[in-house]
Amino acid sequence: MLEVLGRPNSINVRKVLWTCAELDLEVRHVPWGAGELSLASAEFRALNPMGLVPVLRDGAAHGGRGLVLRESHTQCRYLAAREGRHDLLPQEAGARAEVEQWMDWMATELNNAWRYAFLGLVRRSPAHQDAAAIDASAAEWNRQMGFLEQALQSTGAHATALGFTLADIVLGLATHRWVMTPIEHADLPAVQAYYERLSERPAFLAHGRNGMP
Ligand SMILES: N[C@@H](CCC(=O)N[C@@H](CS)C(=O)NCC(=O)O)C(=O)O
């Protein structure tokens, strides 16, 4: 059995749930990190000592001995590879690297850009209420999204010219978060069109564009 553990408003959990849906996989979703299911508990720490979600459990892996994975992007890649879905994660080294460089960029440059503004404006974190820092984060967030705009203007429909891949899952969720956060948005028409294009996918509507930023 496949299990995805993590609260459903976590962007990293949603990447894995969206990937499962694209792969048509049956999964049990357990919302650790919400309500009574504390990430500080010994039960959860035994699965991920870092105390972060998502965690993916695959009871069938390793000939039935099972596999427990942390790191959302690793989980998405594992699932695509497990299902032989080379359309989502190409086998050829160059094509795969093109997909992965967007995934890495999302987890590093883009994530760092939005963190302060998102935590301050959406999560209402008391530690992230400095107005100048929110403005600086929003400006950097717009600047980083400008790189996606540039790419989409040349590829046309998706992050790479390879069609819909795992890169679009992580970037689709990032685009959703950017759209939903009350900052002054840069004018990025190709990003807006991308958001609408992804919205034609039922799995994005279920796990991405579902009202939660
Ligand atoms: N690099 C990790 C980051 C995981 C992460 O930061 N998860 C957040 C939720 S998006 C978390 O568990 N935060 C602690 C909490 O919810 O208490 C990944 O991609 O899976």
The ligand as an SDF file (V2000), in Angstrom:
LIG
                    3D

 20 19  0  0  0  0  0  0  0  0999 V2000
   12.6670   19.7110    1.5570 N   0  0  0  0  0  0  0  0  0  0  0  0
   11.4650   19.1860    2.1650 C   0  0  0  0  0  0  0  0  0  0  0  0
   10.7720   20.3040    2.8850 C   0  0  0  0  0  0  0  0  0  0  0  0
    9.6170   19.7880    3.7110 C   0  0  0  0  0  0  0  0  0  0  0  0
    8.9550   20.8860    4.4960 C   0  0  0  0  0  0  0  0  0  0  0  0
    9.5090   21.9770    4.7350 O   0  0  0  0  0  0  0  0  0  0  0  0
    7.7050   20.6150    4.9130 N   0  0  0  0  0  0  0  0  0  0  0  0
    6.9590   21.5550    5.7060 C   0  0  0  0  0  0  0  0  0  0  0  0
    5.5470   21.6760    5.1400 C   0  0  0  0  0  0  0  0  0  0  0  0
    5.5280   22.3320    3.4910 S   0  0  0  0  0  0  0  0  0  0  0  0
    6.8570   21.0370    7.1170 C   0  0  0  0  0  0  0  0  0  0  0  0
    6.7850   19.8410    7.3390 O   0  0  0  0  0  0  0  0  0  0  0  0
    6.8540   21.9450    8.0990 N   0  0  0  0  0  0  0  0  0  0  0  0
    6.7820   21.6070    9.4830 C   0  0  0  0  0  0  0  0  0  0  0  0
    5.3870   21.6460   10.0270 C   0  0  0  0  0  0  0  0  0  0  0  0
    4.4110   21.5820    9.2640 O   0  0  0  0  0  0  0  0  0  0  0  0
    5.2630   21.7120   11.2480 O   0  0  0  0  0  0  0  0  0  0  0  0
   10.5640   18.5830    1.0730 C   0  0  0  0  0  0  0  0  0  0  0  0
   10.5920   19.0500   -0.0720 O   0  0  0  0  0  0  0  0  0  0  0  0
    9.8520   17.6180    1.3500 O   0  0  0  0  0  0  0  0  0  0  0  0
  1  2  1  0
  2  3  1  0
  2 18  1  0
  3  4  1  0
  4  5  1  0
  5  6  2  0
  5  7  1  0
  7  8  1  0
  8  9  1  0
  8 11  1  0
  9 10  1  0
 11 12  2  0
 11 13  1  0
 13 14  1  0
 14 15  1  0
 15 16  2  0
 15 17  1  0
 18 19  2  0
 18 20  1  0
M  END
$$$$
